[in-house]
Amino acid sequence: MSTNQTDQPFVETKPSDTMDRRQLLRELDATEHDFYSALASFLPHQVNVVPFEGSWTAGQVAEHILLAESGIPETVLGSTTETDRPVAQYVPVIESIFLDYSARYQSPEFIVPTSGPHDRQQLLEAFKTERAAIRKIAENEDLTLTCTDFEFPQIANLTRWEWLQFVLCHSKRHTRQLQNIFRKVTGRAEG
């Protein structure tokens, strides 16, 4: 057995040891703040303005986030099994999908938003409530377990850690979308 500089036994790190819960919580807080701020920057009537043909409104983007995130607590607190692969194995795949801003995707039918109208304040409050539930899970649950009630489309059953990484990446993507919609709706130049 090797030792570290303090002559203590060196313990091999397992995948779960490399996951930083504190960093995850900071990122959840940051993405919550960023998305909330982006949505709150719209005047109430602006959340229902279509910025250009084929685009969602800000209200539809917010509803989409709520639809996508509302199932997360049920999924990650549902049936689970011990994970027999690296706990964060699919994080690079999730990042490559959702953080590639040049790619355009069709939403699965079950998270396609309605045409509205949408109420900005109701969306903001629902988002805060949903994120509080997700943060509680990130804070308290064993994130190394694999969730078996719902398979992520075209990937696999994800670990709790991977589901929470999805929340981060998905909200970053749609925060950027809200910012772009805001510029179109208000006529402000990028910068």
CYANA upper distance limits for C-alpha pairs under 8 A (distance plus 0.5 A):
  1 MET  CA      9 PRO  CA      7.29
  1 MET  CA     10 PHE  CA      7.60
  2 SER  CA      9 PRO  CA      6.74
  2 SER  CA     10 PHE  CA      6.20
  3 THR  CA      7 ASP  CA      5.63
  3 THR  CA      8 GLN  CA      5.85
  3 THR  CA      9 PRO  CA      5.09
  3 THR  CA     10 PHE  CA      5.38
  4 ASN  CA      8 GLN  CA      6.22
  4 ASN  CA      9 PRO  CA      7.05
  4 ASN  CA     10 PHE  CA      6.19
 13 THR  CA     17 ASP  CA      6.27
 13 THR  CA     18 THR  CA      7.39
 14 LYS  CA     18 THR  CA      7.33
 15 PRO  CA     19 MET  CA      7.40
 15 PRO  CA     86 PRO  CA      6.49
 15 PRO  CA     87 VAL  CA      6.51
 15 PRO  CA     88 ALA  CA      8.02
 16 SER  CA     87 VAL  CA      7.16
 16 SER  CA    143 LEU  CA      8.48
 16 SER  CA    144 THR  CA      6.63
 20 ASP  CA     24 LEU  CA      6.78
 21 ARG  CA     25 LEU  CA      6.68
 21 ARG  CA    138 ALA  CA      7.74
 21 ARG  CA    139 GLU  CA      7.69
 22 ARG  CA     26 ARG  CA      6.74
 23 GLN  CA     27 GLU  CA      6.65
 24 LEU  CA     28 LEU  CA      6.60
 24 LEU  CA    138 ALA  CA      8.02
 25 LEU  CA     29 ASP  CA      6.61
 25 LEU  CA    135 ARG  CA      7.39
 25 LEU  CA    138 ALA  CA      7.33
 25 LEU  CA    139 GLU  CA      7.65
 26 ARG  CA     30 ALA  CA      6.59
 27 GLU  CA     31 THR  CA      6.51
 27 GLU  CA    168 LEU  CA      7.62
 28 LEU  CA     32 GLU  CA      6.48
 28 LEU  CA    135 ARG  CA      7.50
 28 LEU  CA    168 LEU  CA      6.92
 29 ASP  CA     33 HIS  CA      6.59
 30 ALA  CA     34 ASP  CA      6.56
 31 THR  CA     35 PHE  CA      6.47
 31 THR  CA    168 LEU  CA      6.96
 31 THR  CA    171 SER  CA      7.02
 31 THR  CA    172 LYS  CA      6.97
 32 GLU  CA     36 TYR  CA      6.41
 32 GLU  CA    128 LYS  CA      8.21
 32 GLU  CA    131 ARG  CA      7.52
 32 GLU  CA    171 SER  CA      8.43
 33 HIS  CA     37 SER  CA      6.41
 34 ASP  CA     38 ALA  CA      6.57
 34 ASP  CA    175 THR  CA      7.27
 35 PHE  CA     39 LEU  CA      6.71
 35 PHE  CA    171 SER  CA      7.31
 35 PHE  CA    172 LYS  CA      8.07
 35 PHE  CA    174 HIS  CA      8.20
 35 PHE  CA    175 THR  CA      5.51
 36 TYR  CA     40 ALA  CA      6.45
 36 TYR  CA    124 LEU  CA      7.02
 36 TYR  CA    127 PHE  CA      8.14
 36 TYR  CA    128 LYS  CA      8.45
 37 SER  CA     41 SER  CA      6.55
 38 ALA  CA     42 PHE  CA      7.96
 38 ALA  CA    175 THR  CA      6.96
 38 ALA  CA    178 LEU  CA      6.70
 38 ALA  CA    179 GLN  CA      6.68
 39 LEU  CA     47 VAL  CA      8.50
 39 LEU  CA     58 ALA  CA      7.57
 39 LEU  CA     62 ALA  CA      8.03
 39 LEU  CA    120 ARG  CA      8.07
 39 LEU  CA    124 LEU  CA      7.88
 39 LEU  CA    178 LEU  CA      7.29
 40 ALA  CA    120 ARG  CA      7.93
 40 ALA  CA    124 LEU  CA      7.82
 41 SER  CA    182 PHE  CA      8.37
 42 PHE  CA     46 GLN  CA      6.19
 42 PHE  CA     47 VAL  CA      6.72
 42 PHE  CA    182 PHE  CA      7.33
 43 LEU  CA     47 VAL  CA      7.50
 44 PRO  CA    119 ASP  CA      7.48
 44 PRO  CA    120 ARG  CA      6.08
 44 PRO  CA    121 GLN  CA      8.28
 45 HIS  CA     49 VAL  CA      7.81
 46 GLN  CA     58 ALA  CA      8.17
 46 GLN  CA    185 VAL  CA      7.54
 47 VAL  CA     57 THR  CA      6.58
 47 VAL  CA     58 ALA  CA      5.22
 47 VAL  CA     59 GLY  CA      5.30
 47 VAL  CA    118 HIS  CA      7.35
 47 VAL  CA    119 ASP  CA      8.13
 47 VAL  CA    120 ARG  CA      7.00
 48 ASN  CA     57 THR  CA      5.97
 48 ASN  CA     58 ALA  CA      7.05
 48 ASN  CA     59 GLY  CA      6.37
 48 ASN  CA     60 GLN  CA      8.39
 48 ASN  CA    116 GLY  CA      7.69
 48 ASN  CA    117 PRO  CA      6.59
 48 ASN  CA    118 HIS  CA      6.88
 49 VAL  CA     57 THR  CA      6.20
 49 VAL  CA     58 ALA  CA      8.03
 49 VAL  CA    185 VAL  CA      7.44
 50 VAL  CA     55 SER  CA      6.95
 50 VAL  CA     56 TRP  CA      6.84
 50 VAL  CA     57 THR  CA      5.42
 50 VAL  CA    185 VAL  CA      8.26
 51 PRO  CA     55 SER  CA      7.06
 51 PRO  CA     56 TRP  CA      8.18
 51 PRO  CA     57 THR  CA      7.20
 51 PRO  CA    181 ILE  CA      6.45
 51 PRO  CA    184 LYS  CA      6.05
 51 PRO  CA    185 VAL  CA      5.94
 52 PHE  CA    184 LYS  CA      8.32
 56 TRP  CA     60 GLN  CA      6.12
 56 TRP  CA     61 VAL  CA      6.83
 57 THR  CA     61 VAL  CA      6.87
 57 THR  CA    181 ILE  CA      7.86
 58 ALA  CA     62 ALA  CA      6.76
 58 ALA  CA    178 LEU  CA      6.44
 58 ALA  CA    181 ILE  CA      7.17
 58 ALA  CA    182 PHE  CA      8.31
 59 GLY  CA     63 GLU  CA      6.62
 59 GLY  CA    116 GLY  CA      7.93
 59 GLY  CA    117 PRO  CA      8.18
 59 GLY  CA    118 HIS  CA      5.80
 59 GLY  CA    119 ASP  CA      7.87
 59 GLY  CA    120 ARG  CA      7.39
 59 GLY  CA    123 LEU  CA      8.10
 60 GLN  CA     64 HIS  CA      6.51
 60 GLN  CA    113 PRO  CA      5.89
 60 GLN  CA    114 THR  CA      7.26
 60 GLN  CA    115 SER  CA      7.43
 60 GLN  CA    116 GLY  CA      7.71
 60 GLN  CA    118 HIS  CA      7.91
 61 VAL  CA     65 ILE  CA      6.83
 61 VAL  CA    113 PRO  CA      7.95
 61 VAL  CA    174 HIS  CA      7.36
 61 VAL  CA    177 GLN  CA      8.43
 61 VAL  CA    178 LEU  CA      7.70
 62 ALA  CA     66 LEU  CA      6.76
 62 ALA  CA    123 LEU  CA      7.11
 63 GLU  CA     67 LEU  CA      6.57
 63 GLU  CA    113 PRO  CA      6.17
 63 GLU  CA    114 THR  CA      8.35
 63 GLU  CA    123 LEU  CA      7.57
 64 HIS  CA     68 ALA  CA      6.56
 64 HIS  CA    111 ILE  CA      6.20
 64 HIS  CA    112 VAL  CA      6.54
 64 HIS  CA    113 PRO  CA      5.76
 65 ILE  CA     69 GLU  CA      6.43
 65 ILE  CA    170 HIS  CA      8.42
 65 ILE  CA    171 SER  CA      7.54
 65 ILE  CA    174 HIS  CA      8.20
 66 LEU  CA     70 SER  CA      6.08
 66 LEU  CA    126 ALA  CA      7.97
 66 LEU  CA    127 PHE  CA      6.87
 66 LEU  CA    130 GLU  CA      7.92
 67 LEU  CA     71 GLY  CA      7.69
 67 LEU  CA    110 PHE  CA      8.31
 67 LEU  CA    111 ILE  CA      5.74
 67 LEU  CA    112 VAL  CA      8.38
 67 LEU  CA    113 PRO  CA      8.22
 68 ALA  CA     72 ILE  CA      7.99
 68 ALA  CA    111 ILE  CA      6.30
 69 GLU  CA     73 PRO  CA      8.45
 69 GLU  CA    130 GLU  CA      7.64
 69 GLU  CA    167 VAL  CA      7.43
 70 SER  CA    130 GLU  CA      6.90
 71 GLY  CA     75 THR  CA      6.57
 72 ILE  CA     76 VAL  CA      6.51
 72 ILE  CA    134 ILE  CA      7.78
 72 ILE  CA    163 TRP  CA      7.86
 73 PRO  CA     77 LEU  CA      6.32
 73 PRO  CA    133 ALA  CA      7.42
 73 PRO  CA    134 ILE  CA      6.70
 73 PRO  CA    137 ILE  CA      7.87
 74 GLU  CA     78 GLY  CA      6.20
 75 THR  CA     79 SER  CA      8.23
 75 THR  CA    147 CYS  CA      7.13
 75 THR  CA    148 THR  CA      8.44
 75 THR  CA    149 ASP  CA      6.65
 75 THR  CA    150 PHE  CA      6.98
 76 VAL  CA     80 THR  CA      8.21
 76 VAL  CA    147 CYS  CA      6.21
 76 VAL  CA    160 ARG  CA      6.19
 76 VAL  CA    163 TRP  CA      8.04
 77 LEU  CA    147 CYS  CA      8.39
 78 GLY  CA    147 CYS  CA      7.43
 78 GLY  CA    148 THR  CA      8.10
 78 GLY  CA    149 ASP  CA      6.91
 79 SER  CA    147 CYS  CA      6.49
 79 SER  CA    148 THR  CA      6.04
 79 SER  CA    149 ASP  CA      6.30
 80 THR  CA    145 LEU  CA      6.50
 80 THR  CA    146 THR  CA      5.75
 80 THR  CA    147 CYS  CA      4.96
 80 THR  CA    148 THR  CA      5.92
 80 THR  CA    149 ASP  CA      8.21
 81 THR  CA    145 LEU  CA      6.26
 81 THR  CA    146 THR  CA      5.77
 81 THR  CA    147 CYS  CA      7.22
 81 THR  CA    148 THR  CA      7.67
 82 GLU  CA    144 THR  CA      7.98
 82 GLU  CA    145 LEU  CA      5.67
 82 GLU  CA    146 THR  CA      6.65
 83 THR  CA     87 VAL  CA      7.21
 83 THR  CA    144 THR  CA      7.12
 83 THR  CA    145 LEU  CA      6.00
 83 THR  CA    146 THR  CA      5.90
 83 THR  CA    159 THR  CA      7.87
 85 ARG  CA     89 GLN  CA      7.70
 87 VAL  CA    144 THR  CA      6.22
 87 VAL  CA    145 LEU  CA      8.32
 87 VAL  CA    159 THR  CA      6.76
 87 VAL  CA    161 TRP  CA      7.52
 87 VAL  CA    162 GLU  CA      8.01
 88 ALA  CA    159 THR  CA      7.97
 88 ALA  CA    161 TRP  CA      7.19
 88 ALA  CA    162 GLU  CA      6.46
 90 TYR  CA     94 ILE  CA      6.76
 90 TYR  CA    155 ILE  CA      8.34
 90 TYR  CA    158 LEU  CA      7.96
 90 TYR  CA    162 GLU  CA      7.17
 91 VAL  CA     95 GLU  CA      6.57
 91 VAL  CA    162 GLU  CA      6.33
 91 VAL  CA    165 GLN  CA      7.15
 91 VAL  CA    166 PHE  CA      8.25
 92 PRO  CA     96 SER  CA      6.49
 93 VAL  CA     97 ILE  CA      6.78
 94 ILE  CA     98 PHE  CA      6.64
 94 ILE  CA    165 GLN  CA      8.15
 94 ILE  CA    166 PHE  CA      6.74
 94 ILE  CA    169 CYS  CA      7.86
 95 GLU  CA     99 LEU  CA      5.82
 95 GLU  CA    100 ASP  CA      8.16
 95 GLU  CA    166 PHE  CA      8.25
 95 GLU  CA    169 CYS  CA      6.73
 96 SER  CA    100 ASP  CA      6.37
 97 ILE  CA    103 ALA  CA      8.43
 98 PHE  CA    169 CYS  CA      6.20
 98 PHE  CA    170 HIS  CA      6.30
 98 PHE  CA    173 ARG  CA      6.63
 99 LEU  CA    169 CYS  CA      6.79
 99 LEU  CA    170 HIS  CA      8.34
 99 LEU  CA    172 LYS  CA      8.01
 99 LEU  CA    173 ARG  CA      6.61
101 TYR  CA    173 ARG  CA      7.54
107 SER  CA    111 ILE  CA      6.93
107 SER  CA    112 VAL  CA      6.48
108 PRO  CA    112 VAL  CA      7.12
118 HIS  CA    123 LEU  CA      8.05
119 ASP  CA    123 LEU  CA      6.76
120 ARG  CA    124 LEU  CA      6.66
121 GLN  CA    125 GLU  CA      6.66
122 GLN  CA    126 ALA  CA      6.55
123 LEU  CA    127 PHE  CA      6.52
124 LEU  CA    128 LYS  CA      6.80
125 GLU  CA    129 THR  CA      6.77
126 ALA  CA    130 GLU  CA      6.57
127 PHE  CA    131 ARG  CA      6.55
128 LYS  CA    132 ALA  CA      6.66
129 THR  CA    133 ALA  CA      7.07
130 GLU  CA    134 ILE  CA      6.94
131 ARG  CA    135 ARG  CA      6.44
132 ALA  CA    136 LYS  CA      6.67
133 ALA  CA    137 ILE  CA      7.07
134 ILE  CA    138 ALA  CA      6.83
135 ARG  CA    139 GLU  CA      6.54
136 LYS  CA    140 ASN  CA      6.61
137 ILE  CA    141 GLU  CA      5.86
138 ALA  CA    143 LEU  CA      7.80
138 ALA  CA    164 LEU  CA      7.94
142 ASP  CA    160 ARG  CA      8.18
143 LEU  CA    159 THR  CA      7.28
143 LEU  CA    160 ARG  CA      5.19
143 LEU  CA    161 TRP  CA      5.40
144 THR  CA    159 THR  CA      6.54
144 THR  CA    160 ARG  CA      6.76
144 THR  CA    161 TRP  CA      6.83
145 LEU  CA    159 THR  CA      5.87
145 LEU  CA    160 ARG  CA      6.52
146 THR  CA    157 ASN  CA      7.13
146 THR  CA    158 LEU  CA      6.12
146 THR  CA    159 THR  CA      4.42
146 THR  CA    160 ARG  CA      6.72
147 CYS  CA    157 ASN  CA      6.57
147 CYS  CA    158 LEU  CA      6.34
147 CYS  CA    159 THR  CA      6.11
147 CYS  CA    160 ARG  CA      6.98
148 THR  CA    157 ASN  CA      6.41
148 THR  CA    158 LEU  CA      8.31
150 PHE  CA    157 ASN  CA      7.18
151 GLU  CA    155 ILE  CA      7.91
151 GLU  CA    156 ALA  CA      5.77
151 GLU  CA    157 ASN  CA      4.90
151 GLU  CA    158 LEU  CA      7.48
152 PHE  CA    156 ALA  CA      5.90
152 PHE  CA    157 ASN  CA      6.40
152 PHE  CA    158 LEU  CA      7.22
158 LEU  CA    162 GLU  CA      6.18
158 LEU  CA    163 TRP  CA      6.69
159 THR  CA    163 TRP  CA      6.79
160 ARG  CA    164 LEU  CA      6.80
161 TRP  CA    165 GLN  CA      6.81
162 GLU  CA    166 PHE  CA      6.67
163 TRP  CA    167 VAL  CA      6.96
164 LEU  CA    168 LEU  CA      6.97
165 GLN  CA    169 CYS  CA      6.70
166 PHE  CA    170 HIS  CA      6.26
167 VAL  CA    171 SER  CA      6.52
168 LEU  CA    172 LYS  CA      6.68
169 CYS  CA    173 ARG  CA      6.73
170 HIS  CA    174 HIS  CA      6.86
171 SER  CA    175 THR  CA      6.34
172 LYS  CA    176 ARG  CA      6.82
173 ARG  CA    177 GLN  CA      6.94
174 HIS  CA    178 LEU  CA      6.56
175 THR  CA    179 GLN  CA      6.76
176 ARG  CA    180 ASN  CA      6.79
177 GLN  CA    181 ILE  CA      6.67
178 LEU  CA    182 PHE  CA      6.52
179 GLN  CA    183 ARG  CA      6.88
180 ASN  CA    184 LYS  CA      6.94
181 ILE  CA    185 VAL  CA      6.50
182 PHE  CA    186 THR  CA      6.41
182 PHE  CA    188 ARG  CA      8.40
183 ARG  CA    187 GLY  CA      6.02
183 ARG  CA    188 ARG  CA      5.28
183 ARG  CA    189 ALA  CA      6.81
183 ARG  CA    190 GLU  CA      7.33
184 LYS  CA    188 ARG  CA      7.28
